Amino acid sequence: MVNIFIIIFALLCGSFLNVAIYRLPRKESVLWPGSHCPACGQSLKAWDLIPIISYIWLGGRCRYCKERIRPRYPLVEILTAITFLLVFLKWGISVETGTGWIFTAMLTITAFTDLEEGIIPDLITYPGIIIGLLLCPYMIGIKSSVLGAIIFSGVFVGIAILSHGGMGGGDIKLAGVIGTFTGYGGSVLTLIIASLAGGIWAAILIWQGKADHKTAIKFGPFLSVAAWLVWMYEIEILDVYLRIFS
């Protein structure tokens, strides 16, 4: 019953994250006005907003103008339900779970806003750094958190300088957020995983003829996924690495 409650709660959170993903890049309030169709502007009723179920029932289209609804909406809701439940199953009722949910929500927003709009909102990264520093005494400790933020964002500043703008400011600030939550050790592992994943993805695009060596790759989604995996499974990942190379 507790797990079912967590899933329902996470689905509702995922619905709110969808609002943030759409509105933050457009500098709109996430609270006002109420939910509406972005195509026709029609205010949506409660039964239009039931996570996943409404999307399926309406056939993936707006009830009023029949415009197609992005598959991202149910995807974010499902991902939020899965990730929130995994965090809870690992940490139970604890500060770690609350911290994990906050971190997961921020990473989800940054991943999808970067993927869709090429923007990582300051309204997520700046508060994210502050929240991470406030919560770090209960997690990795203030020293590791501060060093993680400074070192990880510093690395990205160096990359931006050496690549003459090849790394965006949003990525730099996101690195600061990740550093406060994962610490300097977790930041290194996050960078390794994100770089490997991004490199593999770039190689696939080049092989398919959809990109070349000058094509910009949005790094935010890779950073977000890698950071979540490290925050959740850092010890397990390191254990697998040592087993493979020992």
For each residue, the residues with C-beta under 8 A, 3 or more apart:
1: 4 5
2: 5 6
3: 6 7 85 88 89
4: 1 7 8
5: 1 2 8 9
6: 2 3 9 10 84 85 88
7: 3 4 10 11 81 84 85
8: 4 5 11 12
9: 5 6 12 13 84
10: 6 7 13 14 80 81 83 84 85
11: 7 8 14 15 51 52 77 80 81
12: 8 9 15 16 51
13: 9 10 16 17 80 84 101 105
14: 10 11 17 18 51 76 77 78 79 80 81 108
15: 11 12 18 19 49 51 77
16: 12 13 19 20 30
17: 13 14 20 21 76 80 105 108 109
18: 14 15 21 22 72 73 76 77
19: 15 16 22 23 30 35
20: 16 17 23 24 30 109
21: 17 18 24 25 72 76 108 109 112 113 116
22: 18 19 25 26 38
23: 19 20 26 28 29 30
24: 20 21 27 28 30 109 113 119 121 123 124
25: 21 22 113 116 117 119 121
26: 22 23
27: 24
28: 23 24
29: 23 32 33
30: 16 19 20 23 24
31:
32: 29
33: 29 36 43
34: 43 44
35: 19 43 44 48 49
36: 33 41 42 43 44
37: 40 41 42 44 62 64 65 67
38: 22 41
39: 62 65 67
40: 37 62 64 65 67
41: 36 37 38
42: 36 37 62 64 65
43: 33 34 35 36
44: 34 35 36 37 48 49
45: 48 49
46: 49 50
47: 50 54
48: 35 44 45 54 58 63
49: 15 35 44 45 46 54
50: 46 47 53 54 57
51: 11 12 14 15 54 74 77
52: 11 55 56 74 77 78
53: 50 56 57
54: 47 48 49 50 51 57 58
55: 52 58 60 69 73 74
56: 52 53 59 60 74
57: 50 53 54
58: 48 54 55 61 62 63 69
59: 56
60: 55 56 68 69 71
61: 58 66 67 68 69
62: 37 39 40 42 58 65 66 67 68 69
63: 48 58
64: 37 40 42
65: 37 39 40 42 62
66: 61 62
67: 37 39 40 61 62
68: 60 61 62
69: 55 58 60 61 62 73
70: 73
71: 60 74 75
72: 18 21 75 76 112 116
73: 18 55 69 70 76 77
74: 51 52 55 56 71 77 78
75: 71 72 78 79
76: 14 17 18 21 72 73 79 80 108 112
77: 11 14 15 18 51 52 73 74 80 81
78: 14 52 74 75 81 82
79: 14 75 76 82 83 108
80: 10 11 13 14 17 76 77 83 84 104 105 108
81: 7 10 11 14 77 78 84 85
82: 78 79 85 86
83: 10 79 80 86 87 104 108 228
84: 6 7 9 10 13 80 81 87 88 101 104
85: 3 6 7 10 81 82 88 89
86: 82 83 89 90 232
87: 83 84 90 91 96 97 100 101 104 232
88: 3 6 84 85 91 92 97
89: 3 85 86 92
90: 86 87 96 100 232
91: 87 88 94 96 97 100
92: 88 89 97
93: 97
94: 91 97 98
95: 98 99 135 138 139
96: 87 90 91 99 100 138 139
97: 87 88 91 92 93 94 100 101
98: 94 95 101 102
99: 95 96 102 103 135 138 139 181
100: 87 90 91 96 97 103 104 231 232
101: 13 84 87 97 98 104 105
102: 98 99 105 106 131 135
103: 99 100 106 107 132 181 227 228 231
104: 80 83 84 87 100 101 107 108 228
105: 13 17 80 101 102 108 109
106: 102 103 109 110 124 128 177
107: 103 104 110 111 224 225 227 228
108: 14 17 21 76 79 80 83 104 105 111 112 224
109: 17 20 21 24 105 106 112 113 121 124
110: 106 107 113 114 120 121 124 125 170 174 220 223 224
111: 107 108 114 115 220 221 224 225
112: 21 72 76 108 109 115 116 221
113: 21 24 25 109 110 116 117 119 120 121 220
114: 110 111 117 118 119 120 170 218 219 220 221
115: 111 112 218 220 221
116: 21 25 72 112 113
117: 25 113 114
118: 114 218
119: 24 25 113 114 170
120: 110 113 114 124 125 168 170 171 173 174 220
121: 24 25 109 110 113 124 125 170
122: 125 126 170 173
123: 24 126 127
124: 24 106 109 110 120 121 127 128 177
125: 110 120 121 122 128 129 170 173 174 176 177
126: 122 123 129 130 173
127: 123 124 130 131
128: 106 124 125 131 132 177 180
129: 125 126 132 133 149 173 176 177 180
130: 126 127 133 134
131: 102 127 128 134 135 180
132: 103 128 129 135 136 145 149 177 179 180 181
133: 129 130 136 142 145 146 149 180
134: 130 131
135: 95 99 102 131 132 138 139 181
136: 132 133 139 140 141 142 144 145 146 180 181
137: 141 142
138: 95 96 99 135
139: 95 96 99 135 136 145 181
140: 136 144 145 148 181 182 183 186
141: 136 137 144 145 183
142: 133 136 137 145 146
143: 146 147
144: 136 140 141 147 148 183 184 185
145: 132 133 136 139 140 141 142 148 149 179 180 181 183
146: 133 136 142 143 149 150 180
147: 143 144 150 151 179 183 184
148: 140 144 145 151 152 178 179 180 181 182 183 184 185 186 187
149: 129 132 133 145 146 152 153 176 177 179 180
150: 146 147 153 154 179
151: 147 148 154 155 179 184 187
152: 148 149 155 156 175 176 178 179 184 187 190 191
153: 149 150 156 157 172 173 175 176 179
154: 150 151 157 158
155: 151 152 158 159 175 191
156: 152 153 159 160 167 171 172 175
157: 153 154 160 161 172
158: 154 155 161 162
159: 155 156 162 163 166 167
160: 156 157 163 165 166 167 168 169 172
161: 157 158 164
162: 158 159
163: 159 160 166 167
164: 161
165: 160 168
166: 159 160 163 216
167: 156 159 160 163 171 172 219
168: 120 160 165 171 172 219
169: 160 172 173
170: 110 114 119 120 121 122 125 173 174 220
171: 120 156 167 168 174 175 219 220 223
172: 153 156 157 160 167 168 169 175 176
173: 120 122 125 126 129 153 169 170 176 177
174: 110 120 125 170 171 177 178 220 223 224
175: 152 153 155 156 171 172 178 179 187 223
176: 125 129 149 152 153 172 173 179 180
177: 106 124 125 128 129 132 149 173 174 180 181
178: 148 152 174 175 181 182 186 187 190 223 227
179: 132 145 147 148 149 150 151 152 153 175 176 182 183 184 187
180: 128 129 131 132 133 136 145 146 148 149 176 177
181: 99 103 132 135 136 139 140 145 148 177 178 186 227 231
182: 140 148 178 179 185 186 187 189 190 227 230 231 234
183: 140 141 144 145 147 148 179 186 187
184: 144 147 148 151 152 179 187 188
185: 144 148 182 188 189 234
186: 140 148 178 181 182 183 189 190 227 230 231 234
187: 148 151 152 175 178 179 182 183 184 190 191
188: 184 185 191 192
189: 182 185 186 192 193 226 230 234 237 238
190: 152 178 182 186 187 193 194 223 226 227 230
191: 152 155 187 188 194 195 226
192: 188 189 195 196
193: 189 190 196 197 226 229 230 237
194: 190 191 197 198 219 222 223 225 226 227
195: 191 192 198 199 222
196: 192 193 199 200
197: 193 194 200 201 222 225 226
198: 194 195 201 202 217 219 222
199: 195 196 202 203
200: 196 197 203 204
201: 197 198 204 205 217 222
202: 198 199 205 206 211 215 217
203: 199 200 206 207
204: 200 201 207 208
205: 201 202 208 210 211 215 217
206: 202 203 209 210 211 212 213 215
207: 203 204
208: 204 205 211
209: 206
210: 205 206
211: 202 205 206 208 215 217
212: 206 215
213: 206
214:
215: 202 205 206 211 212
216: 166
217: 198 201 202 205 211
218: 114 115 118 221
219: 114 167 168 171 194 198 222 223
220: 110 111 113 114 115 120 170 171 174 223 224
221: 111 112 114 115 218 224 225
222: 194 195 197 198 201 219 225 226
223: 110 171 174 175 178 190 194 219 220 226 227
224: 107 108 110 111 174 220 221 227 228
225: 107 111 194 197 221 222 228 229
226: 189 190 191 193 194 197 222 223 229 230
227: 103 107 178 181 182 186 190 194 223 224 230 231
228: 83 103 104 107 224 225 231 232
229: 193 225 226 232 233 237
230: 182 186 189 190 193 226 227 233 234 237
231: 100 103 181 182 186 227 228 234
232: 86 87 90 100 228 229
233: 229 230 236 237
234: 182 185 186 189 230 231 237 238
235: 238 239
236: 233 239 240
237: 189 193 229 230 233 234 240 241
238: 189 234 235 241 242
239: 235 236 242 243
240: 236 237 243 244
241: 237 238 244 245
242: 238 239 245 246
243: 239 240 246
244: 240 241
245: 241 242
246: 242 243
